[in-house]
Each structure stands twice: as structure tokens, then as C-alpha cells.
Amino acid sequence: MAVKCPACGEETEGPKCVSCGAEVPSAAIDQRHDHAASDRDQVVSDRDQTTSDQDQTWSDHDQTASERDQRSADEDQHAADDDLEAGGDPVTHHRSALARERASHDRDAVAIVRAESAAARLETAAERDRAAELRDRGAEGRDSLARLHDLQDDVEASREDILLRAERDRARAAADRAKAADDRARAALDRAEAAGERAEALRHRAKSADSLKLATTDELTGAFTRRFGLEEVSRELERAHRTGARFVLAFVDVDGLKVVNDSQGHLAGDALLRLLGETLRANVRPYDVIVRYGGDELLCAMPNLSAGEARARFEKIATALAGPDTEHSVTFGLAEAEPADSLQELIARADADLLEARRSRRRND
């Protein structure tokens, strides 16, 4: 900061005026350095306030994370209690699986919050390091001022004050470094906790996915169970209505399943249903929806496919199923969705097409 020369009135920054060479009083130099130190102090103070605000913000986030942790734990406990009371009831199992899935999503959210908190604490640590550097520079400036007093043989008491202020700034800089180190340690702890939360969320997601799959999948055919599967088909039909896309529903019936059960035993009938499920999955697209509709009946919903393409696909399935055993056969019916169709109307049309195909085959036989 420049000061005015008492002799010529020009501004100068050194102990001698650059214009006239007159000596500049040490008090003016002191004032200049004090102003600079005060400005640095204000910057550091502002940064301290910002850091405190950030600490409060992430403390609030930590509290939110803890509350969500507790809620997730409560939901897990409720799900476990439901499982225990239901004794394996599929509906309750499904509900508890969904509860666990919600808990895993909450844990994911908690992990994200903790990761953000860790990143913010690292930034806070960097801010404190920068504040420490500013205070060190302030201390160096005051040391320089004290040395200048020494050179000028200044014996005024203000020199001691300046030395004390320099010492105080060093102490504050050391405190800031200690705070920065603490923030880094807390950031590392947050990262470790966030990693643990992510791992826990992955375990819970895998567990909930397994539970949900168990609750919604028919164990013999690998198709969706009726209740869950019809919900999926309904969503696909609504999407087709909304977008104007083609949508075909196949109604598949295993021919003579009761005869197989009666003549060869239910294990043979189960094997036939299992083979049908495997053959269907091998010949339809991964996103086509297969549903076990009844004991020997399955539905297959096929979006973005014409009736002709679907018929060719199911003729191939019927041929593949009859390959290992000519007594194995299926009859299928198809219905292509109209804009005003409900799911039940579409199923009824596919079922009617199946019955017509069966009657036609009998007439030909």
C-alpha cells in the first residue's frame, strides 16, 4: 500500500520517497503494513465463515443420512417380521421383497450423500490450508515489519505488539493446519463409510432382486407368475397404445398335459412345462414378456412385432418343442392389439384364435 511523502506529497511505497528522496516516517510504513495485514485478516475471516457454513451444511447432510439409515433398518426389520409371520406366503414375500428393494435404494442415496460429504470436506480442508497460508504470509509480513523497525532502531512499544501479532498469526495458522488435517481424516472416514454403504446397498439390491425374482417367477417354466406377469403385460399394452406401436399377444396351451400327468406321472408333466419354458425363452426376444396364465397355459406379449412375424416365430417354437418327442405339442393363438383394446379383450381374442386353431387341426386330422 502506497503512502504520501511528507515533503512533496507524492505517493511512495519504500522508506524513501522515489520523487524527492525524503525519508518516509516509520509510522506511515507501519500503517501501510497494518492495512495490508488487516486486509489479509478479513480475507481469512471470510474464509473461516464460509468454512463454518460448509461444515454446518454437511453436518445437516450427515444427519439426513443417519435418519435414512435408520429408516432403511426399520424397513428391513418390518420385512423380516412379515416373512416370519407369513411363513413363506408368496404375497407377503413379494411385499417384503419390495420393502427390501426400497431399503437398498435408500442405502444408495445415503452412500451418495456420504460421498458428497467426503468431497466437500476435502474442499474445506483445502480452504483451511489456503487460510493457513494467508496467515503465514501475514506472519511473515509482520516479521518483516519488525525487522524494519530493528533496522531503523525503532524502540517504540508497538514493535513488541507487532511481534506478538506475528506469533498469534503463526498459532492461528497452526490451528488451521490442524483443522485441515482433521477435515482430511473426516473426509477419509466418510469415503470409507460411503464405500461400505455402497457395498451394503449392492448386497441388499442383490438380495432384494433374488427375493423379487423368487416371488414373481414360476419355478417350472421360468415365466412370470400370473399376477405379476399380467401387470407387466398391461404396462406393455399401455405403452403400445401411447406410442402407436404394434403389439401381439400369444396364448399358448400345452396339448395333453393332463394325459402326460396321468400316464407318466406329474414329474413328466413338470418336465414338459420346463421344456416349454426353455423353448419359449430361446426363441423370443429378451424383453418379450412370458406369463404362466394357468396350469398348462402361457401368455407371451411381444411389442413392436406384427402378427405375421409372431406366427412365424411360434410355428418355429412348436416345431422345436416336438423335436425331442413327437407327443409333445402346443397350440397357440395370436391377437394383434387394436387402439381401443383392453388387456382382457386382447387375451380373449388370442384364446379364441387358439380354439379355432385347435378345431382346424382336428378337422384336418
Buried (B, 14 or more C-beta within 10 A) or exposed (E): EEBEBEEEEEEBEEBEBEEEEBEBBBEBBBEBBBEBBEEBBEBBEEBBEEBEEBBEEBEEBBEBBEEBBEBBEEBBEBBEEBBEEBEEBBEBBBBBBBBBBBBBBBBBBBBBBBBBBBBBBBBBBEBBBBBBBBBBBBBEBBBEBBEBBEEBEBEEEBBEEBBEBBEBBBEBBEBBBEBBEEBBEBBEBBBEBBBEBBEBBBEBBEBBBEBBEEBBBBEBBBBBBBEBBBBBBBEBBEEBBEEEEBBBBBBBBBBBBEEBBEEEEEEEBBBBBBBBBBBBBEBBEEEBBBBBBEEBBBBBBBBBBEBEEBBEBBEEBBEBBBEEEEEBBBBBBBBBBEEEBEBEEBBBBBBEBBEEBBEEEEEEE
